[in-house]
Amino acid sequence: MNNDIKGLCSFLGMIGLAYVALLILIALFTGAKIVKSIMFIFAFSTGLISLGLTSQVKSRLFCYAKSVISK
């Protein structure tokens, strides 16, 4: 995949995660029931970030996650 496309995917994914954080704050303060929307946007943003990462970074993140979970 082209590096420009990877960068765009990472950028859009990070904007999506920031939007999820904002929605969580709104839900906490107003009591709005938007959990399904939050989960969908979170999953989509995480997928975009995953597309934007190189294989080396993905393998390092998986190794780190495994080490944290196994402790």
C-alpha atoms as a printed R data frame, in Angstrom:
   type eleno elety resid chain resno       x       y      z
1  ATOM     1    CA   MET     A     1   0.000   0.000  0.000
2  ATOM     2    CA   ASN     A     2   1.191   3.511 -0.780
3  ATOM     3    CA   ASN     A     3   2.733   5.442  2.119
4  ATOM     4    CA   ASP     A     4   0.409   8.389  1.495
5  ATOM     5    CA   ILE     A     5  -2.625   6.127  1.831
6  ATOM     6    CA   LYS     A     6  -1.200   4.607  5.008
7  ATOM     7    CA   GLY     A     7  -0.678   8.058  6.471
8  ATOM     8    CA   LEU     A     8  -4.208   9.082  5.547
9  ATOM     9    CA   CYS     A     9  -5.648   5.943  7.151
10 ATOM    10    CA   SER     A    10  -3.682   6.570 10.354
11 ATOM    11    CA   PHE     A    11  -4.746  10.216 10.444
12 ATOM    12    CA   LEU     A    12  -8.429   9.442  9.915
13 ATOM    13    CA   GLY     A    13  -8.251   6.672 12.511
14 ATOM    14    CA   MET     A    14  -6.782   9.024 15.101
15 ATOM    15    CA   ILE     A    15  -9.467  11.620 14.366
16 ATOM    16    CA   GLY     A    16 -12.057   8.873 14.834
17 ATOM    17    CA   LEU     A    17 -10.592   7.883 18.193
18 ATOM    18    CA   ALA     A    18 -10.627  11.517 19.306
19 ATOM    19    CA   TYR     A    19 -14.283  11.688 18.265
20 ATOM    20    CA   VAL     A    20 -15.000   8.556 20.313
21 ATOM    21    CA   ALA     A    21 -13.384  10.192 23.340
22 ATOM    22    CA   LEU     A    22 -15.578  13.261 22.831
23 ATOM    23    CA   LEU     A    23 -18.693  11.095 22.498
24 ATOM    24    CA   ILE     A    24 -17.815   9.250 25.701
25 ATOM    25    CA   LEU     A    25 -17.528  12.554 27.552
26 ATOM    26    CA   ILE     A    26 -20.857  13.711 26.150
27 ATOM    27    CA   ALA     A    27 -22.474  10.418 27.133
28 ATOM    28    CA   LEU     A    28 -21.101  10.676 30.663
29 ATOM    29    CA   PHE     A    29 -22.268  14.244 31.215
30 ATOM    30    CA   THR     A    30 -25.659  14.015 29.511
31 ATOM    31    CA   GLY     A    31 -26.575  10.385 30.056
32 ATOM    32    CA   ALA     A    32 -27.176   9.871 26.336
33 ATOM    33    CA   LYS     A    33 -27.527   6.269 25.185
34 ATOM    34    CA   ILE     A    34 -25.053   6.234 22.277
35 ATOM    35    CA   VAL     A    35 -23.050   3.138 23.151
36 ATOM    36    CA   LYS     A    36 -23.699   1.381 19.821
37 ATOM    37    CA   SER     A    37 -22.506   4.418 17.873
38 ATOM    38    CA   ILE     A    38 -19.417   4.712 20.014
39 ATOM    39    CA   MET     A    39 -18.538   1.037 19.526
40 ATOM    40    CA   PHE     A    40 -19.040   1.215 15.749
41 ATOM    41    CA   ILE     A    41 -16.895   4.342 15.365
42 ATOM    42    CA   PHE     A    42 -14.230   2.856 17.659
43 ATOM    43    CA   ALA     A    43 -14.068  -0.373 15.632
44 ATOM    44    CA   PHE     A    44 -13.926   1.498 12.324
45 ATOM    45    CA   SER     A    45 -11.207   3.867 13.573
46 ATOM    46    CA   THR     A    46  -9.158   1.002 14.956
47 ATOM    47    CA   GLY     A    47  -9.399  -0.732 11.583
48 ATOM    48    CA   LEU     A    48  -8.194   2.395  9.806
49 ATOM    49    CA   ILE     A    49  -5.243   2.709 12.169
50 ATOM    50    CA   SER     A    50  -4.427  -0.955 11.617
51 ATOM    51    CA   LEU     A    51  -4.386  -0.375  7.859
52 ATOM    52    CA   GLY     A    52  -1.997   2.531  8.304
53 ATOM    53    CA   LEU     A    53   0.582   0.663 10.388
54 ATOM    54    CA   THR     A    54   3.550  -1.120  8.894
55 ATOM    55    CA   SER     A    55   4.082  -4.804  9.596
56 ATOM    56    CA   GLN     A    56   7.029  -4.075 11.918
57 ATOM    57    CA   VAL     A    57   4.955  -1.767 14.093
58 ATOM    58    CA   LYS     A    58   2.077  -4.261 14.165
59 ATOM    59    CA   SER     A    59   4.381  -7.068 15.313
60 ATOM    60    CA   ARG     A    60   5.909  -4.876 18.032
61 ATOM    61    CA   LEU     A    61   2.451  -3.865 19.275
62 ATOM    62    CA   PHE     A    62   1.286  -7.497 19.369
63 ATOM    63    CA   CYS     A    63   4.409  -8.541 21.288
64 ATOM    64    CA   TYR     A    64   3.907  -5.698 23.768
65 ATOM    65    CA   ALA     A    65   0.230  -6.567 24.222
66 ATOM    66    CA   LYS     A    66   1.079 -10.227 24.793
67 ATOM    67    CA   SER     A    67   3.684  -9.308 27.406
68 ATOM    68    CA   VAL     A    68   1.233  -7.044 29.248
69 ATOM    69    CA   ILE     A    69  -1.544  -9.645 29.166
70 ATOM    70    CA   SER     A    70   0.715 -12.485 30.348
71 ATOM    71    CA   LYS     A    71   1.859 -10.607 33.463
